[in-house]
């Protein structure tokens, strides 16, 4: 096996673990909440804590990897993620579980911030769409296996087994990476690291996302205002220093980069909570077991996994704007249907719509990622990779944040028991309506990016 294929294989293995964890834990949340006596809000924080800690350090780790070496940061992230997974499985309280999920999220950011930069450094522009398709397909395979395996493990071996099963996979990936990945990438070696910008960036994102989860409380509003102010200060800092963690010029001069990144943010904001919401809907409203709910939820990521490599290859030949915008439109239609879910919605209809949603997401993700990475110079691969991952994780946080706000308003900070099932269903329908609106905005953003082929010329 040549070096290119070895690196791609290592990236695929590690890219499987993180989405598997995200999707499998959603199916197990009702069981975890019951065992650890969690409210609806604290249950949401099992997922949110992971994503929040992830996005706070993604961009700094992308820049840090460019300086000290992407391989070092990548391998360290894999090792720490494996250790954190073991600790999550050993947790005996909600506080412990959420704390170790934070550590797990930080480790995951080290992987997210470097994987695409490494792949883009190794493969040429002519190969990039195909490789990104394989990479994204691996993510979706993790999402596919997650609900099914998570449901089976939770029902027969307990929710802790979801974390334990990733430990041997993580160990194998780390050993394989140490022994086989003999290349290093340090395009920014010797340059200074922006500690001030990193701190302001992390604090601002925390204020924004945590504040959003507290809305409509006054503290939530104040944190949102502080977060917006912090982002403005961060932008001013980055525009005035020699070696920023984020090149503001990319957002000023590169239309494809800006609108592709915003489209990615909107797409994840509108879709990430689907498995979280549908996992609970299928169990609370439809009465399915965790195992059966997991089996049902497989259909969406399976469609994504099957179609993503083809969409990636196609984006090497067809303008990504057309593919990504069409995918966003299909996604909006699928989300609109989910806003009409009821107590007696037929399972075949749910399955068809999940498959339809998977098609839309596959057509969007690979071409959009290809457009972003192909719109920047080689020296900016680390930053671009960090931006892609940041848009994804911030979007995921916002998606869960929207769910938490609606739950707070319509259900309250209580455990979801049968008397609250009608309120829960109303919440789910409202959340999907909001997400449909977001996706419509995303269509226009995607169409506004301009053509990548013209940018390359």
C-alpha positions, 0 to 999 in steps of 0.5 A: 500500500502506497503512502497516499492510500495509507494516510487515507486509510488512517483518516477513514478509521479515525473519521469513523469513530467520532460520528459513530459516537455522536450518533450512537449516544443520541439513541441511548440518551433516554436510557442514560437520562433514566439511569442518571436521573437527568432532566431534558436539559441536562440530557441535551448537555451530554451531546452539547458539552462534547460539541461545545468544547470541540468548537471552542478549540478547533480553529486554534488547533488547526493553526497550532498543527500548521506550526508544530506539525499536523501529524503530531496533533492528529495522533495526540487527538486520537490517543486522548479521545480513546482515553476520554471514551473509557472515562465516559463509560466509567462515569457514575453521575451526570456531572462526570459524564458531561465532564468527560464528554468535554475532554472527549470533545477537545480531543476530537477537535485535534482530529477534526482540525487536521484530517482534511488539511492532511488529505488536501496536502497529500492529494492533488486537486484532480484527486481531491473531490474523490478523496473528500468523498471517501472521507465524508463517506467514512463519517456517514458510515460511522453515523450509519452504524451508530444508531443501530449499534448504539441501540443494540448495545444499549438494549443488551449490554447497557449504554456504557458499552457504547463508549467501551467499544471505541477503545480498541478501535482507537488503540488500533488507529493510534498504533497504526498511525504511529507506525505507518504515518511517516510524513509531517506537514509544517507549512507555518513552522517557526511562526508565532502562535496567537494565544490572545486570539485563541483565548478570545475566540474560545471565550466568545464561542462559549458565550454565544453557544452557552448563552443561546442554550439559556435563552430566554433567561436574562443570563442567556441574553447577556452571554449572547451579547458578550459573545457577539462583542467577543467575535468583533474583538477577535476579528479586530485582533486577527486583522492586526497581527502578523500570524493570526489563527484566522486570516481575515483576508480569506473572508474579505477576498474569497467569495467561494470560501465565504459563502461555502463556509456559511452554507456549511454552517446553515446545513449543520444547524438545520440537520444535526439534531435530526437523529437526536430528535428522531431517536427520542420521537421514535421511542417516546411517541411511537413506542419503539425500543432503542434497538428498533429506533437505531435500525430505523435511523440507519437509513439516512446515513446509509444513503449519505455513505453510499452517495458521498463518494459519487457526489465527491467525484462528480464535483471534480467535473461538475460545478460544486455550486449546482450540486451543493445547492440542489442537495440543500434544496432536497434537505429543506423538503425533507425537513419540511415533511418532518415538521408534520410528524404526528403520533400515528405517522406511518413508519414507511413514510418516515423511512422514505423521508429519512432516505430522501434527507440522506440523498440531500445531505450527500449531494451537499457535503462532499461538493461543498467541502471540495469547493472550500478546500480548493478555493485556498492556497496550500499554506492556508489548508490548515486554516481552511480545514479548521474553518470547515470543522468549526462551521460544522461543530458550531452548526451542530451546537446551534442545532442542539441549541435550538432544540434546547430552547424549544424544549425549555419553552414548551416542556420545561426543565423536567424529565420527559415522562408520559404526561409530557409526550404531547408537549414533546411532540409539539416541540419536535414539530416546531424545531423542524419548522425552524430548521426548514426555514434555515435550510431555505436561507442556506439555499440562497447562500449556496447559490451566492458563492460563485463558480469554483472553476472561475476561481481556479482560473 
